[in-house]
């Protein structure tokens, strides 16, 4: 099975599962074929995503941004102070998270033990 995200104005609107038979040519999976299948069936713009994060850095979720330049799905920014890690396309706190259970406190820009 393959997963495809519908992109509206650069944002993921939904993610669907598509049969491998509808995404392959001569038994070889091709994201362009799957995206065309989705567009023909449902309309709109579709981009393949990987449940195992094999492509486009992160598995797409509703509300994620699709950055066509990076060819990446990026989660919504969790806090104003966090910065995007260009190597992973994930958000990092300005202070590394300690081991154990913590929650981020944006007011103090620090981790608070649970």
KOLTOR-973015 format. One record per atom (N, C-alpha, C): atom name; y, z, x. Coordinates in nm, 2 decimals, decimal comma, m for minus. Each point is the difference from the previous one (the first is absolute). Example, Ala and Ser with C-alpha at 12.3 -4.5 7.8 and 13.67 -1.06 7.14 Angstrom:
<domars>
+-------+--------+--------+--------+
! atomo !     py !     pz !     px !
+-------+--------+--------+--------+
!     N !  m0,57 !   0,78 !   1,32 !
!    CA !   0,12 !   0,00 !  m0,09 !
!     C !   0,12 !   0,00 !   0,09 !
!     N !   0,11 !  m0,07 !  m0,04 !
!    CA !   0,11 !   0,00 !   0,09 !
!     C !   0,11 !   0,08 !  m0,08 !
+-------+--------+--------+--------+
</domars>
This chain:
<domars>
+-------+--------+--------+--------+
! atomo !     py !     pz !     px !
+-------+--------+--------+--------+
!     N !  m0,12 !   0,00 !   0,08 !
!    CA !   0,12 !   0,00 !  m0,08 !
!     C !   0,12 !   0,00 !   0,09 !
!     N !   0,11 !  m0,07 !  m0,05 !
!    CA !   0,12 !   0,00 !   0,07 !
!     C !   0,11 !   0,06 !  m0,09 !
!     N !   0,10 !   0,05 !   0,07 !
!    CA !   0,12 !   0,06 !  m0,08 !
!     C !   0,12 !  m0,08 !   0,03 !
!     N !   0,08 !  m0,01 !  m0,11 !
!    CA !   0,13 !  m0,08 !   0,01 !
!     C !   0,10 !   0,08 !  m0,07 !
!     N !   0,12 !   0,00 !   0,06 !
!    CA !   0,12 !   0,07 !  m0,06 !
!     C !   0,10 !  m0,11 !  m0,05 !
!     N !   0,05 !   0,03 !  m0,12 !
!    CA !   0,10 !  m0,08 !  m0,06 !
!     C !   0,14 !   0,05 !   0,05 !
!     N !   0,08 !  m0,09 !   0,05 !
!    CA !   0,12 !   0,03 !   0,06 !
!     C !   0,12 !  m0,05 !  m0,09 !
!     N !   0,08 !   0,09 !  m0,04 !
!    CA !   0,12 !  m0,04 !  m0,08 !
!     C !   0,12 !   0,06 !   0,08 !
!     N !   0,09 !  m0,09 !   0,04 !
!    CA !   0,12 !   0,03 !   0,07 !
!     C !  m0,03 !   0,09 !   0,12 !
!     N !  m0,11 !  m0,03 !   0,07 !
!    CA !  m0,04 !   0,07 !   0,13 !
!     C !  m0,07 !   0,13 !  m0,03 !
!     N !  m0,03 !   0,04 !  m0,12 !
!    CA !  m0,07 !   0,12 !  m0,03 !
!     C !  m0,13 !  m0,02 !  m0,07 !
!     N !  m0,10 !   0,08 !   0,03 !
!    CA !  m0,13 !  m0,01 !  m0,06 !
!     C !   0,00 !   0,05 !  m0,15 !
!     N !  m0,03 !  m0,09 !  m0,09 !
!    CA !   0,00 !   0,03 !  m0,14 !
!     C !  m0,14 !   0,05 !  m0,05 !
!     N !  m0,10 !  m0,06 !   0,06 !
!    CA !  m0,14 !   0,04 !  m0,04 !
!     C !  m0,10 !  m0,06 !   0,11 !
!     N !  m0,12 !   0,06 !   0,00 !
!    CA !  m0,10 !  m0,04 !   0,10 !
!     C !  m0,13 !  m0,03 !  m0,09 !
!     N !  m0,06 !  m0,11 !   0,03 !
!    CA !  m0,12 !  m0,03 !  m0,08 !
!     C !  m0,11 !  m0,03 !   0,10 !
!     N !  m0,12 !   0,00 !  m0,06 !
!    CA !  m0,13 !  m0,04 !   0,08 !
!     C !  m0,04 !  m0,14 !  m0,05 !
!     N !  m0,03 !  m0,08 !   0,10 !
!    CA !  m0,04 !  m0,14 !  m0,03 !
!     C !  m0,14 !  m0,02 !   0,06 !
!     N !  m0,09 !  m0,07 !  m0,07 !
!    CA !  m0,13 !  m0,04 !   0,05 !
!     C !   0,01 !  m0,08 !   0,13 !
!     N !  m0,09 !   0,02 !   0,09 !
!    CA !  m0,01 !  m0,08 !   0,12 !
!     C !  m0,01 !  m0,14 !  m0,03 !
!     N !  m0,07 !  m0,04 !  m0,11 !
!    CA !  m0,02 !  m0,14 !  m0,03 !
!     C !   0,13 !  m0,07 !  m0,03 !
!     N !   0,10 !   0,08 !  m0,04 !
!    CA !   0,13 !  m0,06 !  m0,03 !
!     C !   0,10 !   0,01 !   0,12 !
!     N !  m0,05 !   0,04 !   0,11 !
!    CA !   0,09 !   0,01 !   0,12 !
!     C !  m0,05 !  m0,07 !   0,12 !
!     N !  m0,11 !  m0,08 !  m0,02 !
!    CA !  m0,07 !  m0,06 !   0,12 !
!     C !  m0,01 !  m0,15 !  m0,01 !
!     N !  m0,01 !  m0,06 !   0,11 !
!    CA !  m0,03 !  m0,14 !   0,02 !
!     C !  m0,12 !  m0,01 !   0,09 !
!     N !  m0,11 !  m0,06 !  m0,05 !
!    CA !  m0,12 !  m0,02 !   0,08 !
!     C !  m0,05 !   0,14 !   0,05 !
!     N !   0,02 !   0,10 !  m0,08 !
!    CA !  m0,05 !   0,14 !   0,03 !
!     C !   0,09 !   0,08 !   0,09 !
!     N !   0,11 !  m0,06 !   0,04 !
!    CA !   0,09 !   0,07 !   0,09 !
!     C !   0,13 !   0,05 !  m0,08 !
!     N !   0,02 !   0,13 !   0,00 !
!    CA !   0,11 !   0,05 !  m0,07 !
!     C !   0,14 !  m0,05 !   0,06 !
!     N !   0,08 !  m0,04 !  m0,10 !
!    CA !   0,14 !  m0,05 !   0,04 !
!     C !   0,10 !   0,06 !  m0,09 !
!     N !   0,09 !   0,08 !   0,05 !
!    CA !   0,10 !   0,07 !  m0,08 !
!     C !   0,09 !  m0,10 !  m0,08 !
!     N !   0,02 !  m0,11 !   0,06 !
!    CA !   0,09 !  m0,10 !  m0,07 !
!     C !  m0,07 !  m0,05 !  m0,13 !
!     N !  m0,13 !  m0,02 !   0,01 !
!    CA !  m0,08 !  m0,04 !  m0,12 !
!     C !   0,00 !   0,10 !  m0,10 !
!     N !  m0,02 !   0,13 !   0,04 !
!    CA !   0,01 !   0,11 !  m0,10 !
!     C !   0,13 !   0,02 !  m0,06 !
!     N !   0,11 !  m0,02 !   0,08 !
!    CA !   0,14 !   0,02 !  m0,05 !
!     C !   0,02 !  m0,12 !  m0,10 !
!     N !  m0,04 !  m0,12 !   0,03 !
!    CA !   0,02 !  m0,11 !  m0,10 !
!     C !  m0,08 !   0,02 !  m0,13 !
!     N !  m0,12 !   0,06 !   0,02 !
!    CA !  m0,08 !   0,03 !  m0,12 !
!     C !   0,07 !   0,10 !  m0,09 !
!     N !   0,06 !   0,10 !   0,06 !
!    CA !   0,07 !   0,10 !  m0,08 !
!     C !   0,13 !  m0,06 !  m0,06 !
!     N !   0,07 !  m0,08 !   0,07 !
!    CA !   0,12 !  m0,06 !  m0,05 !
!     C !  m0,04 !  m0,10 !  m0,12 !
!     N !  m0,10 !  m0,07 !   0,01 !
!    CA !  m0,05 !  m0,09 !  m0,10 !
!     C !  m0,04 !   0,07 !  m0,13 !
!     N !  m0,06 !   0,12 !   0,02 !
!    CA !  m0,05 !   0,07 !  m0,11 !
!     C !   0,10 !   0,09 !  m0,07 !
!     N !   0,09 !   0,06 !   0,09 !
!    CA !   0,09 !   0,10 !  m0,06 !
!     C !   0,15 !  m0,03 !   0,03 !
!     N !   0,03 !  m0,11 !   0,08 !
!    CA !   0,13 !  m0,03 !   0,03 !
!     C !   0,05 !   0,09 !   0,11 !
!     N !   0,12 !  m0,02 !   0,05 !
!    CA !   0,06 !   0,09 !   0,10 !
!     C !  m0,04 !  m0,03 !   0,14 !
!     N !   0,04 !   0,09 !   0,09 !
!    CA !  m0,03 !  m0,01 !   0,15 !
!     C !  m0,10 !   0,11 !   0,03 !
!     N !  m0,10 !  m0,04 !   0,07 !
!    CA !  m0,11 !   0,09 !   0,04 !
!     C !  m0,03 !  m0,01 !   0,15 !
!     N !  m0,03 !   0,12 !   0,05 !
!    CA !  m0,03 !   0,01 !   0,15 !
!     C !  m0,12 !   0,09 !   0,01 !
!     N !  m0,09 !  m0,04 !   0,09 !
!    CA !  m0,12 !   0,08 !   0,02 !
!     C !   0,03 !   0,13 !   0,07 !
!     N !  m0,08 !   0,10 !  m0,04 !
!    CA !   0,01 !   0,13 !   0,06 !
!     C !  m0,14 !   0,05 !   0,04 !
!     N !  m0,01 !   0,09 !   0,09 !
!    CA !  m0,13 !   0,04 !   0,04 !
!     C !  m0,02 !   0,15 !  m0,02 !
!     N !  m0,11 !   0,03 !  m0,08 !
!    CA !  m0,03 !   0,14 !  m0,02 !
!     C !  m0,03 !   0,08 !   0,13 !
!     N !  m0,04 !  m0,07 !   0,10 !
!    CA !  m0,03 !   0,06 !   0,13 !
!     C !   0,11 !  m0,02 !   0,10 !
!     N !   0,12 !  m0,04 !  m0,05 !
!    CA !   0,12 !  m0,02 !   0,09 !
!     C !  m0,03 !  m0,10 !   0,11 !
!     N !  m0,09 !  m0,10 !  m0,03 !
!    CA !  m0,03 !  m0,10 !   0,10 !
!     C !   0,11 !  m0,10 !   0,02 !
!     N !   0,08 !  m0,02 !  m0,11 !
!    CA !   0,12 !  m0,10 !   0,01 !
!     C !   0,12 !   0,07 !  m0,06 !
!     N !   0,11 !  m0,04 !   0,04 !
!    CA !   0,13 !   0,05 !  m0,05 !
!     C !   0,02 !   0,15 !   0,01 !
!     N !  m0,06 !   0,06 !   0,10 !
!    CA !   0,02 !   0,14 !   0,04 !
!     C !  m0,05 !   0,10 !  m0,10 !
!     N !   0,04 !  m0,01 !  m0,13 !
!    CA !  m0,03 !   0,10 !  m0,10 !
!     C !  m0,05 !  m0,06 !  m0,12 !
!     N !  m0,09 !   0,07 !  m0,07 !
!    CA !  m0,04 !  m0,05 !  m0,14 !
!     C !   0,12 !   0,01 !  m0,09 !
!     N !   0,02 !  m0,10 !  m0,07 !
!    CA !   0,12 !  m0,01 !  m0,09 !
!     C !  m0,02 !   0,10 !  m0,12 !
!     N !   0,11 !   0,06 !  m0,04 !
!    CA !   0,00 !   0,09 !  m0,11 !
!     C !   0,13 !  m0,04 !  m0,09 !
!     N !  m0,01 !   0,03 !  m0,13 !
!    CA !   0,11 !  m0,03 !  m0,08 !
!     C !   0,13 !   0,07 !   0,05 !
!     N !   0,11 !  m0,07 !   0,01 !
!    CA !   0,12 !   0,06 !   0,06 !
!     C !   0,02 !  m0,03 !   0,15 !
!     N !  m0,11 !  m0,04 !   0,07 !
!    CA !   0,01 !  m0,03 !   0,14 !
!     C !   0,09 !  m0,12 !   0,01 !
!     N !   0,06 !  m0,02 !   0,12 !
!    CA !   0,08 !  m0,12 !   0,03 !
!     C !  m0,10 !  m0,09 !   0,08 !
!     N !   0,02 !  m0,13 !  m0,03 !
!    CA !  m0,07 !  m0,10 !   0,09 !
!     C !   0,11 !  m0,06 !   0,09 !
!     N !  m0,02 !   0,03 !   0,12 !
!    CA !   0,10 !  m0,05 !   0,10 !
!     C !  m0,06 !  m0,13 !   0,06 !
!     N !   0,05 !  m0,11 !  m0,04 !
!    CA !  m0,06 !  m0,13 !   0,04 !
!     C !   0,02 !  m0,03 !   0,15 !
!     N !   0,11 !   0,05 !   0,06 !
!    CA !   0,03 !  m0,01 !   0,14 !
!     C !  m0,11 !   0,07 !   0,08 !
!     N !  m0,03 !   0,12 !  m0,03 !
!    CA !  m0,10 !   0,08 !   0,07 !
!     C !  m0,14 !  m0,03 !  m0,05 !
!     N !  m0,01 !  m0,07 !  m0,11 !
!    CA !  m0,13 !  m0,03 !  m0,07 !
!     C !  m0,07 !   0,13 !  m0,03 !
!     N !   0,07 !   0,09 !  m0,06 !
!    CA !  m0,05 !   0,14 !  m0,02 !
!     C !   0,04 !   0,05 !  m0,14 !
!     N !  m0,09 !   0,09 !  m0,05 !
!    CA !   0,03 !   0,08 !  m0,11 !
!     C !   0,05 !   0,13 !   0,05 !
!     N !   0,11 !   0,05 !  m0,06 !
!    CA !   0,06 !   0,13 !   0,05 !
!     C !   0,02 !   0,09 !  m0,12 !
!     N !  m0,05 !   0,12 !   0,01 !
!    CA !   0,02 !   0,10 !  m0,11 !
!     C !   0,15 !   0,03 !  m0,01 !
!     N !   0,03 !   0,05 !  m0,12 !
!    CA !   0,14 !   0,05 !  m0,02 !
!     C !   0,03 !   0,11 !   0,10 !
!     N !   0,13 !   0,00 !   0,05 !
!    CA !   0,04 !   0,10 !   0,10 !
!     C !  m0,01 !   0,14 !  m0,07 !
!     N !  m0,07 !   0,09 !   0,06 !
!    CA !  m0,02 !   0,13 !  m0,07 !
!     C !   0,13 !   0,09 !   0,01 !
!     N !   0,07 !  m0,01 !   0,11 !
!    CA !   0,12 !   0,09 !   0,02 !
!     C !   0,10 !  m0,08 !   0,07 !
!     N !   0,13 !   0,03 !  m0,02 !
!    CA !   0,11 !  m0,08 !   0,07 !
!     C !  m0,01 !   0,01 !   0,15 !
!     N !  m0,04 !   0,11 !   0,05 !
!    CA !   0,00 !   0,02 !   0,15 !
!     C !  m0,12 !  m0,07 !   0,07 !
!     N !  m0,10 !  m0,04 !  m0,07 !
!    CA !  m0,12 !  m0,06 !   0,06 !
!     C !   0,03 !  m0,15 !   0,05 !
!     N !  m0,07 !  m0,04 !   0,10 !
!    CA !   0,03 !  m0,13 !   0,06 !
!     C !  m0,13 !  m0,08 !   0,00 !
!     N !   0,01 !  m0,13 !  m0,01 !
!    CA !  m0,11 !  m0,09 !   0,00 !
!     C !  m0,06 !  m0,02 !   0,14 !
!     N !  m0,13 !   0,02 !   0,01 !
!    CA !  m0,07 !  m0,02 !   0,13 !
!     C !  m0,03 !  m0,15 !   0,00 !
!     N !   0,06 !  m0,08 !   0,08 !
!    CA !  m0,02 !  m0,14 !   0,00 !
!     C !  m0,14 !  m0,05 !   0,04 !
!     N !  m0,07 !   0,09 !   0,07 !
!    CA !  m0,14 !  m0,04 !   0,04 !
!     C !  m0,10 !   0,02 !  m0,11 !
!     N !   0,03 !   0,09 !  m0,09 !
!    CA !  m0,10 !   0,02 !  m0,11 !
!     C !   0,06 !  m0,02 !  m0,14 !
!     N !   0,13 !  m0,03 !  m0,01 !
!    CA !   0,07 !  m0,01 !  m0,13 !
!     C !  m0,02 !   0,11 !  m0,09 !
!     N !  m0,01 !   0,12 !   0,05 !
!    CA !   0,00 !   0,13 !  m0,07 !
!     C !   0,12 !   0,08 !   0,03 !
!     N !   0,03 !   0,10 !  m0,08 !
!    CA !   0,12 !   0,08 !   0,02 !
!     C !  m0,04 !   0,13 !   0,08 !
!     N !   0,09 !   0,03 !   0,09 !
!    CA !  m0,02 !   0,12 !   0,09 !
!     C !   0,12 !   0,10 !  m0,02 !
!     N !  m0,03 !   0,12 !  m0,01 !
!    CA !   0,10 !   0,11 !   0,00 !
!     C !   0,07 !   0,00 !   0,13 !
!     N !   0,12 !   0,05 !   0,01 !
!    CA !   0,08 !   0,01 !   0,12 !
!     C !  m0,06 !   0,10 !   0,10 !
!     N !  m0,09 !   0,09 !  m0,06 !
!    CA !  m0,06 !   0,11 !   0,08 !
!     C !  m0,15 !  m0,02 !  m0,02 !
!     N !  m0,09 !  m0,01 !   0,10 !
!    CA !  m0,14 !  m0,02 !  m0,02 !
!     C !  m0,06 !   0,12 !  m0,08 !
!     N !  m0,10 !  m0,04 !  m0,08 !
!    CA !  m0,06 !   0,10 !  m0,09 !
!     C !  m0,10 !   0,08 !   0,08 !
!     N !   0,01 !   0,14 !  m0,01 !
!    CA !  m0,09 !   0,08 !   0,07 !
!     C !  m0,14 !   0,00 !  m0,07 !
!     N !  m0,10 !   0,04 !   0,07 !
!    CA !  m0,14 !   0,01 !  m0,05 !
!     C !   0,00 !   0,10 !  m0,12 !
!     N !  m0,08 !  m0,03 !  m0,10 !
!    CA !  m0,02 !   0,09 !  m0,11 !
!     C !   0,07 !  m0,06 !  m0,12 !
!     N !   0,03 !   0,09 !  m0,10 !
!    CA !   0,06 !  m0,04 !  m0,13 !
!     C !   0,15 !   0,03 !   0,00 !
!     N !   0,08 !  m0,10 !  m0,01 !
!    CA !   0,14 !   0,01 !   0,00 !
!     C !   0,06 !  m0,09 !  m0,11 !
!     N !   0,12 !   0,03 !  m0,04 !
!    CA !   0,08 !  m0,09 !  m0,08 !
!     C !   0,13 !  m0,02 !   0,07 !
!     N !   0,06 !  m0,11 !  m0,03 !
!    CA !   0,13 !  m0,04 !   0,06 !
!     C !   0,11 !   0,06 !  m0,08 !
!     N !   0,10 !   0,06 !   0,07 !
!    CA !   0,12 !   0,05 !  m0,06 !
!     C !   0,12 !  m0,08 !   0,05 !
!     N !   0,05 !  m0,09 !  m0,09 !
!    CA !   0,10 !  m0,09 !   0,04 !
!     C !   0,13 !   0,07 !   0,03 !
!     N !   0,03 !   0,11 !  m0,07 !
!    CA !   0,12 !   0,08 !   0,02 !
!     C !   0,02 !   0,05 !   0,14 !
!     N !  m0,12 !   0,05 !   0,06 !
!    CA !   0,01 !   0,05 !   0,13 !
!     C !  m0,06 !  m0,09 !   0,11 !
!     N !  m0,04 !  m0,12 !  m0,05 !
!    CA !  m0,07 !  m0,10 !   0,09 !
!     C !  m0,11 !   0,07 !   0,09 !
!     N !  m0,08 !   0,07 !  m0,08 !
!    CA !  m0,11 !   0,07 !   0,07 !
!     C !  m0,13 !   0,01 !  m0,09 !
!     N !  m0,11 !   0,03 !   0,07 !
!    CA !  m0,12 !   0,02 !  m0,08 !
!     C !  m0,01 !   0,15 !  m0,04 !
!     N !  m0,05 !   0,03 !  m0,12 !
!    CA !  m0,01 !   0,13 !  m0,05 !
!     C !  m0,15 !   0,03 !  m0,02 !
!     N !  m0,06 !   0,10 !   0,05 !
!    CA !  m0,14 !   0,03 !  m0,02 !
!     C !  m0,03 !   0,03 !  m0,15 !
!     N !  m0,11 !  m0,04 !  m0,04 !
!    CA !  m0,05 !   0,02 !  m0,14 !
!     C !  m0,07 !   0,13 !  m0,01 !
+-------+--------+--------+--------+
</domars>
